[in-house]
Every structure is written in C-alpha cells, then in structure tokens.
C-alpha cells in the first residue's frame, strides 16, 4: 500500500522566513506607533484610526457598523473605543433616524483638534519607520504586493 501524500503545501524555508519577518515587522510597527500616540497624545492607534476615518467621512460621521469595517475591528471593540473617545469629548453618538437600531459616530470639534494636533507627529513616525527606509521603487513594489494581498486583490 502506497503512503498517503500530505495534502498540506507547507512553507519552504524562504517562505517561512519571509512570513515571520512580515508578522514581526507589522507587529513592531503597530506597537511603536501605538506607544508613540499613547505617550504623546493619549490615543491608541485604533482610536487614531477612528478619528482619521471619521474626519474623511461626509459630515465627519459614519454608521457604527461601517466604521467598524473601515478600521478593521469588531463591533464590540469599536463600541468600547467609541465610549472612551466619547467620554473624552472627541466623538459623540447619534441615533440613526432611518434605522433606530443603528447609530452614528460623529467627530466633534475637540476630536478634530486632537487629530490635527497628533497627525503631524504620527505621519513623521510612519515616514521614519517605513517610508524613509525604502526607495521609491520599493514603495511602488510594496504597494503592488499589498494590493494583491488585500481581500479581493488579484493573484
């Protein structure tokens, strides 16, 4: 009787090394950016993302479920973050008139001010941690790779 072939396509050494490097880089970059925002502006990286996303939305407001998808967090995690931002006066919730079960998250003037104050340093840290380490060609290549890896991206 012939041995069964393993149906799993295991990562080879090069793939395993690249995968671990990707996970490590992503984790460390997020950790460093989160620490910097926390220590200088009292914001987590997720909260900063919420403020950015709301600032770019029409009327600086979004449905909570759409916002959760946009910042890639669970609805319960978003609710916790919004509560924290709401207590600080950076965001307010509004009931959705069209759908009483839904609600809006709205960026306040104080939240916009916090975003305007924190964004320059954050962008400088992103540039320092990522873009200043890459050539223009590497940035283009990384962008192309990321578009393929995004959900719905081509293979």
N, C-alpha and C positions, 0 to 999 in steps of 0.2 A: 504494500500500500504506500503510495507516494505521500510525503509530508505535505500538509496544507500550507499554502503560501500565505504569508502575513498580508492582510488587506490594507494595513496602515502604511501610508507613504511617510516614513519617518524623515525628519530633517537631517540632512547631511551636516558635517562639521561646519562648513561655511555658512549654511543657512541657520544653524543653531547659534553660531557666534553672532551673526547679524541680528537675529531675533532678540537675543539677550541684550545686545547693545541698544537696539531700538527701545526696548522696555526700560532699560536703565536710564537712557538719555531722557526719555519722556517723563519718567518719574522724577528725576532730579531737577529737570527744568521746571516742572509744575511745583515741586517742593520749594525751590529757590524763589520763584515768582510769588508764590503764596506767602512765604515768610516775609519777603520784602514788602508786599502790600499790607500784611498784618502789622508789621513793626512800624511802618511809616504812616499808614492811613487807617488802621483798624478794620481793614476789609480782607475777607478771604478772596482767593482767586475766583471762586464761584460767584461770590457777591459782586465782584468787579465785572464779571461776565454778564451778570443780570443787569447791572446799571448800563453797560455798553449796549446790550441788546435793546433795552427799553429806550435808550437815547436815540437809537436808529429807527425805532418804530414810528409809524404815523401817530401823531399826537402824544408821543412818548408813552404809549400804553399798549399792552398786549393781553390777550386771554391767557390765563394761567397755564392751561394745558399746552398752548402753542409755545409759550415761554419755556416751559419745562423741556419740550423737544428741542428748542433752539439752543439752550445752554447745556443740553445733554445730561439732565439729572432726572431722577424720579419725581413724580408729583409730590410725594411726601417730603422729599429732601428740599424741593423748591419751596413748599409751604413753610418749612422751618426757616429757610433763608429769608423768605419774604417777611415772615414775622419778625425776624431780627432786624431787617432793614426798615420795617415799618415802625418798630419801637424807637429807632434812631431818627425817624422822620425823613428817611431817604426815599421811601416808596409808600404808596397808600393803595389799599384795595378798594375797588368799586364793584358793586353788584352789576352784573350784566342784565340790562333791561330786557333783551331779546330772549335770554335763557336764564331764568332765575337760579338754576343750579350752578352756572358758571360765574366766574368773577374775573375782573381785570386787575392787572398790576400796573400802576401808574407811577412814573418817575416824578418826584417832587422837585421843586427848585433847589432844595437843600441837597437832594441826591445828585442833581445835575452839577451843582457846585463841587461836591465831593469827587465826582467823576472828572471834572475839569482840573481839579487840584491833583488828583492821583495819576491821571493818564500820562502826563509827560515823563514822570519818573518810570512808570511801568513800561512805556514804549522804549525808553532808554535801556532798561534792563533786558527786554526782549531782544532789542538790537544787539546789545553786548553779549548776551547768552547764545544767540542763534545766528543772526544775520551777519554780524561782523566777523564771524568765524568761517563764513562761506564766501566763495567767489560768486560773482553774478551768474556764471554758468551753473554752479552748484545749486543756487537758489532756484533757477529755472528747472533743473533736473529734479530737485526735491519737490517742487510744485507739481510737475508732471507725474511723479510717483504718487504723491498724495491724492491727486485726482483719481488715479486708477484704484487706489485703496479705499476711497470713500464709498459708502453704500451706493450702489447703482453705477459705480465707476466701471469703465471698460477694462478688459483684461489684456 
